[in-house]
Amino acid sequence: MRRLLVTFIMGLLFISGLVQAQTPSSNSALSKYPARQDAYVNDLAKIFSASEYDTLRTLVKSIAPDFDLTVLTIDGIADYDSREPSIETFSTNLFNLWGVGSQAKNTGVLVVLAIQNRDIRIELGDAYKRDYDSEMKTVIQEYMIPRFKQGNYAQGLTNGVAQIYYQIKGTHPAMSGTPDQQSTASWLTYA
C-alpha cells in the first residue's frame, strides 16, 4: 500500500511537471516576450521611418481617452515564443502580460504585426466579447492587408487603427494637436 501511494504521488508530480512545462503562459515562456517600450507604438521590427512612426503614434495617442490601443511590430513570433509560435497565442499572452487597457473595463486593443510570419492580429479585451470578431476580420482584410501587400506597413497599420476606432466608436478619431481637429478620414488613404 505504501509503495502504491509513493508511486501515485510520484506520478502526480511528473504529470504536474509536464503540464507546467507545456503551459505557454508560464513565467519562463513569458519572460522571453518583448517588454512594452511605449504605451502606443512599439516598432521592434524597425519598419517605420521617423515620420511614419510619429503619424501612427499621434493617431494611437489620440484614441487613448476613449480606450487603450497599442501597436506592436516584430520580426517573428519564434523570436519570442518558439514553443507556441502562433499569432493567436502570442497576442493573447502578450496582451495579458502587458496589461493592455484598464483591468476594470477590459476594453484594451493590441495590434500585432509579425513580418516574417506574414501575420497580423487584433487582440481585443474581454469587454468586447465576440461581438467585434467579424468587424476586426474586415479591418484586417480590407484596410491592412492591401497596404501590406504593397509593402506599405505604416499606411496599413494607420488605416487599420483608424478603422478599429470607427468600428468600436462609430466615428473616425479626431487627431489631437491639429488646428481644426479634423477626422483622420480626411487624410488617410483607404484601400
GIWO-V126500 format. One record per residue. N is the residue number from 1. RES is the residue in three letters. PHI is phi as a letter, one per 20 degrees, with the letter a starting at -180 (none if undefined). OMEGA is omega in whole degrees, -180 to 180 (999 if undefined). Layout:
n,res,phi,omega
N,RES,PHI,OMEGA
N,RES,PHI,OMEGA
This chain:
n,res,phi,omega
1,MET,none,-180
2,ARG,f,-180
3,ARG,f,178
4,LEU,f,179
5,LEU,f,178
6,VAL,f,179
7,THR,f,179
8,PHE,f,180
9,ILE,f,179
10,MET,f,178
11,GLY,f,178
12,LEU,f,179
13,LEU,f,179
14,PHE,f,179
15,ILE,f,178
16,SER,f,178
17,GLY,f,178
18,LEU,f,-180
19,VAL,f,180
20,GLN,f,-179
21,ALA,f,-177
22,GLN,e,-179
23,THR,f,-177
24,PRO,f,-178
25,SER,e,177
26,SER,f,-176
27,ASN,g,-178
28,SER,f,178
29,ALA,f,-178
30,LEU,f,-180
31,SER,f,178
32,LYS,e,-179
33,TYR,f,-179
34,PRO,f,175
35,ALA,e,178
36,ARG,f,-178
37,GLN,e,-177
38,ASP,b,-179
39,ALA,f,-172
40,TYR,d,-177
41,VAL,c,178
42,ASN,c,-176
43,ASP,e,-178
44,LEU,f,177
45,ALA,e,179
46,LYS,l,-178
47,ILE,d,-177
48,PHE,e,167
49,SER,f,-180
50,ALA,f,-179
51,SER,f,176
52,GLU,f,179
53,TYR,f,-179
54,ASP,f,179
55,THR,f,-180
56,LEU,f,-179
57,ARG,f,178
58,THR,f,179
59,LEU,f,-178
60,VAL,f,179
61,LYS,f,180
62,SER,f,179
63,ILE,e,-172
64,ALA,g,179
65,PRO,f,-178
66,ASP,e,175
67,PHE,a,-180
68,ASP,f,176
69,LEU,c,179
70,THR,c,177
71,VAL,d,176
72,LEU,c,169
73,THR,d,177
74,ILE,c,175
75,ASP,f,-179
76,GLY,b,-179
77,ILE,f,-178
78,ALA,f,176
79,ASP,f,-176
80,TYR,d,-176
81,ASP,b,-176
82,SER,f,-179
83,ARG,e,-175
84,GLU,c,-173
85,PRO,e,173
86,SER,d,-178
87,ILE,f,-180
88,GLU,f,-179
89,THR,f,-180
90,PHE,g,-177
91,SER,f,179
92,THR,f,179
93,ASN,f,-179
94,LEU,f,177
95,PHE,g,-180
96,ASN,f,179
97,LEU,f,-180
98,TRP,f,-178
99,GLY,m,-178
100,VAL,f,179
101,GLY,n,179
102,SER,f,179
103,GLN,f,-180
104,ALA,f,-178
105,LYS,e,-178
106,ASN,l,-180
107,THR,d,180
108,GLY,f,178
109,VAL,c,177
110,LEU,c,177
111,VAL,d,-179
112,VAL,d,175
113,LEU,d,178
114,ALA,d,-172
115,ILE,f,-177
116,GLN,f,179
117,ASN,f,-176
118,ARG,l,-175
119,ASP,c,179
120,ILE,c,180
121,ARG,b,171
122,ILE,d,-179
123,GLU,e,-178
124,LEU,d,175
125,GLY,f,-176
126,ASP,f,-179
127,ALA,f,-179
128,TYR,e,-178
129,LYS,l,-180
130,ARG,d,-176
131,ASP,f,-173
132,TYR,d,-176
133,ASP,g,-178
134,SER,f,178
135,GLU,f,-180
136,MET,f,176
137,LYS,f,177
138,THR,f,178
139,VAL,g,-179
140,ILE,f,-174
141,GLN,f,-174
142,GLU,e,-174
143,TYR,d,-177
144,MET,d,-173
145,ILE,g,178
146,PRO,g,178
147,ARG,f,178
148,PHE,f,180
149,LYS,f,176
150,GLN,e,-178
151,GLY,n,-178
152,ASN,d,-178
153,TYR,f,-178
154,ALA,f,-180
155,GLN,f,178
156,GLY,f,179
157,LEU,f,179
158,THR,f,177
159,ASN,g,-178
160,GLY,f,-180
161,VAL,f,179
162,ALA,f,-179
163,GLN,f,174
164,ILE,g,179
165,TYR,g,-180
166,TYR,f,-179
167,GLN,f,-178
168,ILE,e,-174
169,LYS,d,179
170,GLY,n,178
171,THR,b,177
172,HIS,e,-179
173,PRO,f,174
174,ALA,e,179
175,MET,e,177
176,SER,f,178
177,GLY,n,177
178,THR,e,-175
179,PRO,g,-175
180,ASP,d,179
181,GLN,l,179
182,GLN,f,174
183,SER,f,-179
184,THR,f,-180
185,ALA,g,-177
186,SER,f,-179
187,TRP,c,178
188,LEU,e,175
189,THR,d,-179
190,TYR,e,-180
191,ALA,f,999
